[in-house]
């Protein structure tokens, strides 16, 4: 009985498969041969050249945009005029927050800046700034003897000067 069951099982499967085959199911496909054609080998070097040229164009565009952005940034920076205000030091406190020490004539003003605005924190006279160590005594003598040399902003002494040396560009 078991032999008859195994012989009878394939007959319904082939009948079922024949019932689901539609027109054109038995048509052979016209597939390309497995050997590479000449067109496939010649086109590879053209694709490589096109990729390299495209990469060069993208890199050129990136450098061009960076140059334009630098020019725009430089043109928007405020130009310094006059000698009344001078930047003495800056300490970054966090993202978009910092303390600035600004020399206004013979006074030093400690200013806090954040996204919301700029707030004066404390004003120091030259004597107070010397006593606290915000400015060097030698630097003060240079200021009273004549115009300030154009060597750059004043270099405060102490912790503020060291922080500026570490963070200034």
Phi, psi and omega in degrees: 000323180294324180292323179292328180290320179289329177284332182274338184294319182291333182298313178293329180293318179289326178292322179293318179294322180292330180289332182265358179277132181260186179291137178083006180288335183262009181283130179289146180273147178260082181269150178292157181289165183282348179285137179292143181270167179293324183296323181289324182282326181286323183290342182294318181289327177294322178294323180294316179296317179297322178294316180295316178296319178297320177296319178297320178296317180296317178296319177298319178295319179298313179295322178296316179294320178297319179296315179298316179296322177296319180295319179295317179298315180295326180285335181273345180294141180290136177273137181279129175225137181089172182236014183285322181246138177219141179278126182261314183197161177219140174233116176287135180254341182170189179296122178061028178221133179200164174251137179236139174251118186240133176268121177241097184067242180258015179240155174245130181245125175269122187235135174258134179235139179214184180297327184282335180159193181242132184232125174289132183259312182204147176247131179246139168280171180297322180295316178296318180296322176293319181293321182281336180097021179284331179229159178278147175295325179296322180295322180294323179295323178296325183288323183280337184279341181172194180295151183291133177295153184272032182280352179132185181291158180296149181255101180292152182270172174077207184298320181297319179293319178295318178297320179294319179298325180284329186255343182289144180270000000 
